[in-house]
Amino acid sequence: MRTNELQYQFEKYMFTVESAKEEVQAAQFIQQMLLHDDVPYCDALSCVGVSIPSFHLSGDYYDFIHDERNGRYWVFIGDVMGKGIPAFLLMVLLRSTVRCLTRTCASPGKLVFELNNSLHKDLTRLRAFASLFCGMFDTNSAEFLYTSAGHPSPILMRKNRDFPERLEGKGTVIGILRNREYKDYSILLSKGDLIVGCTDGIFEAMDTYRQQYGYDRLMQVISKNKDQTMDDLIQSITSDVKQYSQDFKRDDVTVIAIRCEKGEVNCCSE
């Protein structure tokens, strides 16, 4: 439904756009359609995401892709250098390439390796780069494989623990070095475990004293609201950042959250 609707709206705009303002509005509509696509259903995992641009258009990216045939559920969050229309165009390029690679790659490290090599020439010519966190949830075993290309570390909140932790691992951003290897990290998720990923617009949001929001405050908000619904958790995070920074004005802001719905609660999860 989304694909057909997007095509219809795109063709409609191509025949009606008469000014630069309308072109920006058309691009804004397309970006919202891409980012707010229906989240693929999976009974082993709940996912939600939100993206709030600082201008009309954003270079932030998130995506959820369910490969039912192979029992894989892919999770992505990324940030392309810059803001506005240029960043949006690169975001679409990143998204399209990622979606193609999920069909052939069996691990996050392999996917990001291929993604970096595929985009390296274009990003180098444009003097641009992108950060990306790539996760792959095994719907049969509840193993979560992940890698990072220079993206801020997501936060893991175990169901039966009082305070969250940052996931380890941080590789080179995409578009800098060709043939760069990316290491896969592995954790086992239990029912109720939660992972929250953000772009740097969250961590670098500033108050009136120019103090950054940071990891510590975010982790406190997650710990306090971990038992909320996924939508309410995201709302709690974005509302707290907005209150802290007197609105989202400095950078694009994107947050994703995933919760494991599979298996028993394990108080001894590593």
C-alpha positions as CSV (number, residue, x, y, z in Angstrom):
1,M,0.0,0.0,0.0
2,R,2.8,2.4,0.9
3,T,4.7,1.9,-2.3
4,N,1.7,2.5,-4.5
5,E,0.7,5.5,-2.5
6,L,4.2,6.9,-2.7
7,Q,4.3,6.5,-6.5
8,Y,0.9,8.2,-6.8
9,Q,1.9,11.1,-4.7
10,F,5.2,11.5,-6.5
11,E,3.6,11.6,-9.9
12,K,1.0,14.0,-8.6
13,Y,3.7,16.4,-7.3
14,M,5.7,16.1,-10.5
15,F,2.8,17.6,-12.4
16,T,1.9,20.3,-9.9
17,V,5.2,21.6,-8.5
18,E,5.7,25.1,-9.6
19,S,8.1,26.6,-7.1
20,A,11.1,25.8,-4.9
21,K,8.8,25.9,-1.8
22,E,6.5,23.2,-3.3
23,E,9.5,21.1,-4.2
24,V,10.7,21.1,-0.6
25,Q,7.2,20.2,0.5
26,A,7.1,17.4,-1.9
27,A,10.5,16.1,-0.7
28,Q,9.3,16.5,2.9
29,F,6.3,14.4,2.2
30,I,8.3,11.7,0.5
31,Q,10.8,11.5,3.4
32,Q,8.0,11.1,5.9
33,M,6.5,8.3,3.8
34,L,9.8,6.5,3.7
35,L,10.7,6.9,7.3
36,H,7.2,6.3,8.6
37,D,6.5,3.2,6.6
38,D,4.6,0.4,8.3
39,V,6.8,-1.5,10.7
40,P,7.0,-5.2,9.6
41,Y,5.2,-7.5,12.1
42,C,7.2,-10.0,14.1
43,D,5.8,-11.9,17.1
44,A,9.3,-12.2,18.6
45,L,10.1,-8.4,18.5
46,S,8.3,-5.1,18.9
47,C,9.8,-2.1,17.2
48,V,9.0,1.6,16.9
49,G,10.9,4.7,15.6
50,V,10.4,8.4,15.2
51,S,12.4,11.1,13.3
52,I,12.1,14.8,13.9
53,P,14.0,17.1,11.4
54,S,15.5,20.3,12.6
55,F,14.6,21.9,9.2
56,H,12.1,20.7,6.6
57,L,14.3,17.7,5.6
58,S,16.7,15.5,7.5
59,G,19.7,13.3,7.0
60,D,18.6,10.9,9.7
61,Y,17.6,7.4,8.8
62,Y,16.0,4.4,10.5
63,D,14.5,1.2,9.1
64,F,13.1,-2.2,10.1
65,I,13.2,-5.0,7.6
66,H,11.8,-8.5,8.3
67,D,13.3,-11.4,6.3
68,E,10.8,-14.0,7.3
69,R,12.3,-16.7,5.0
70,N,15.7,-16.6,6.8
71,G,14.3,-15.8,10.3
72,R,16.1,-12.4,10.4
73,Y,14.8,-9.0,11.5
74,W,17.1,-6.1,10.6
75,V,17.2,-2.9,12.6
76,F,19.0,0.3,11.3
77,I,19.5,3.8,12.5
78,G,21.9,6.2,10.8
79,D,22.9,9.8,10.3
80,V,24.1,11.3,7.1
81,M,26.5,14.3,7.2
82,G,24.7,17.6,6.9
83,K,21.1,18.8,7.0
84,G,18.3,19.8,4.6
85,I,17.9,18.7,1.0
86,P,21.5,17.5,0.4
87,A,21.4,15.2,3.5
88,F,17.9,14.0,2.5
89,L,19.2,12.9,-0.9
90,L,22.1,11.0,0.6
91,M,19.7,9.4,3.1
92,V,17.6,8.0,0.3
93,L,20.7,6.6,-1.4
94,L,21.8,5.0,1.9
95,R,18.3,3.5,2.5
96,S,18.0,2.1,-1.0
97,T,21.4,0.4,-0.8
98,V,20.7,-1.0,2.6
99,R,17.4,-2.6,1.5
100,C,19.1,-4.3,-1.4
101,L,21.9,-5.7,0.7
102,T,19.6,-7.3,3.3
103,R,18.7,-9.8,0.6
104,T,22.2,-11.1,0.2
105,C,24.1,-10.5,3.4
106,A,23.9,-12.9,6.4
107,S,25.4,-10.6,9.1
108,P,25.6,-6.9,10.0
109,G,29.4,-6.8,9.6
110,K,29.1,-8.2,6.0
111,L,26.3,-5.8,5.1
112,V,28.0,-2.7,6.4
113,F,31.3,-3.8,4.6
114,E,29.4,-4.0,1.3
115,L,27.5,-0.8,2.0
116,N,30.6,1.1,2.6
117,N,32.3,-0.2,-0.6
118,S,29.1,0.5,-2.6
119,L,28.8,4.1,-1.5
120,H,32.5,5.0,-1.0
121,K,33.0,6.5,-4.5
122,D,29.9,8.7,-4.4
123,L,30.4,9.8,-0.8
124,T,34.1,10.6,-1.4
125,R,33.2,12.7,-4.5
126,L,30.6,14.6,-2.4
127,R,33.0,14.8,0.6
128,A,30.3,13.3,2.7
129,F,30.0,10.4,5.2
130,A,27.4,8.6,7.2
131,S,27.2,6.8,10.5
132,L,25.1,3.7,10.9
133,F,24.1,1.1,13.5
134,C,23.0,-2.2,12.0
135,G,21.4,-5.0,14.0
136,M,20.1,-8.3,13.1
137,F,17.7,-10.2,15.4
138,D,17.4,-14.0,14.9
139,T,13.7,-14.7,15.4
140,N,14.4,-18.4,16.3
141,S,17.3,-18.1,18.8
142,A,16.7,-14.5,20.0
143,E,20.4,-13.7,19.3
144,F,21.0,-10.1,18.4
145,L,24.0,-9.5,16.1
146,Y,25.1,-6.0,15.5
147,T,27.9,-3.7,14.2
148,S,28.5,0.0,14.2
149,A,29.9,2.3,11.6
150,G,30.8,5.3,13.8
151,H,27.3,5.6,15.2
152,P,26.5,6.5,18.9
153,S,26.2,3.3,20.9
154,P,22.6,2.1,21.5
155,I,21.5,1.4,25.1
156,L,20.5,-2.1,26.3
157,M,18.0,-2.3,29.2
158,R,17.6,-5.7,30.6
159,K,14.1,-6.6,31.9
160,N,15.3,-7.6,35.4
161,R,18.0,-5.0,35.9
162,D,17.7,-1.5,37.4
163,F,20.0,0.4,35.1
164,P,20.9,0.1,31.4
165,E,24.2,-0.3,29.7
166,R,25.8,0.9,26.5
167,L,26.4,-1.7,23.8
168,E,30.1,-2.0,22.9
169,G,31.6,-1.6,19.4
170,K,32.3,1.4,17.2
171,G,33.7,1.1,13.7
172,T,34.7,3.7,11.0
173,V,31.9,5.8,9.5
174,I,30.7,4.9,6.0
175,G,32.5,6.7,3.0
176,I,36.0,7.2,4.5
177,L,38.0,4.0,3.9
178,R,37.3,1.4,1.3
179,N,37.4,-2.3,2.2
180,R,37.0,-1.5,5.9
181,E,36.1,-4.5,8.0
182,Y,33.3,-4.3,10.5
183,K,33.2,-6.6,13.5
184,D,30.0,-8.4,14.5
185,Y,29.0,-8.3,18.2
186,S,26.5,-10.7,19.7
187,I,24.1,-10.6,22.7
188,L,21.3,-12.9,23.6
189,L,18.0,-11.2,24.3
190,S,15.4,-12.4,26.8
191,K,11.7,-11.5,26.9
192,G,11.3,-7.9,27.9
193,D,14.8,-6.8,27.1
194,L,14.9,-3.4,25.4
195,I,17.4,-1.7,23.1
196,V,17.2,2.0,22.4
197,G,19.1,3.7,19.6
198,C,19.4,7.4,18.9
199,T,21.2,9.8,16.6
200,D,23.6,12.5,18.0
201,G,20.8,15.0,18.0
202,I,19.6,13.5,21.2
203,F,23.0,13.3,23.0
204,E,24.1,16.8,21.8
205,A,20.9,18.7,22.6
206,M,21.9,21.6,24.8
207,D,20.2,23.5,27.6
208,T,20.4,27.2,28.2
209,Y,23.9,26.7,29.8
210,R,25.1,24.9,26.7
211,Q,25.4,21.6,28.6
212,Q,24.7,18.6,26.5
213,Y,21.8,16.1,27.2
214,G,24.2,13.2,27.2
215,Y,24.1,9.5,27.8
216,D,23.5,9.6,31.6
217,R,20.3,11.5,31.4
218,L,19.0,9.4,28.6
219,M,19.8,6.2,30.5
220,Q,17.8,7.5,33.5
221,V,14.8,8.2,31.3
222,I,14.9,4.7,29.8
223,S,15.3,3.1,33.2
224,K,12.4,5.1,34.6
225,N,10.1,4.3,31.7
226,K,11.2,0.8,30.6
227,D,7.9,-0.8,31.4
228,Q,5.9,1.6,29.3
229,T,4.5,0.8,25.9
230,M,7.0,1.3,23.1
231,D,5.2,4.4,21.8
232,D,5.0,5.9,25.3
233,L,8.7,5.2,25.9
234,I,9.7,7.0,22.7
235,Q,7.4,9.9,23.7
236,S,9.0,10.1,27.1
237,I,12.4,10.3,25.6
238,T,11.6,13.0,23.0
239,S,9.6,15.0,25.5
240,D,12.4,15.0,28.0
241,V,14.9,16.1,25.3
242,K,12.6,18.8,24.1
243,Q,12.0,20.1,27.6
244,Y,15.8,20.0,28.3
245,S,16.8,21.9,25.1
246,Q,13.8,24.3,24.8
247,D,12.7,22.5,21.6
248,F,14.6,20.7,18.7
249,K,16.5,23.4,16.9
250,R,20.1,22.4,16.8
251,D,20.0,19.0,15.0
252,D,17.8,16.3,13.6
253,V,16.5,13.9,16.2
254,T,15.8,10.2,15.7
255,V,15.0,7.5,18.2
256,I,14.3,3.8,17.7
257,A,13.4,1.2,20.3
258,I,13.1,-2.6,20.1
259,R,11.8,-5.0,22.7
260,C,12.2,-8.8,22.7
261,E,8.9,-10.6,23.0
262,K,10.4,-14.1,22.7
263,G,11.3,-16.7,25.4
264,E,11.4,-16.5,29.2
265,V,12.7,-13.6,31.3
266,N,16.3,-14.3,32.2
267,C,17.7,-12.4,35.2
268,C,21.2,-13.7,34.4
269,S,21.4,-12.5,30.8
270,E,24.8,-11.2,29.8
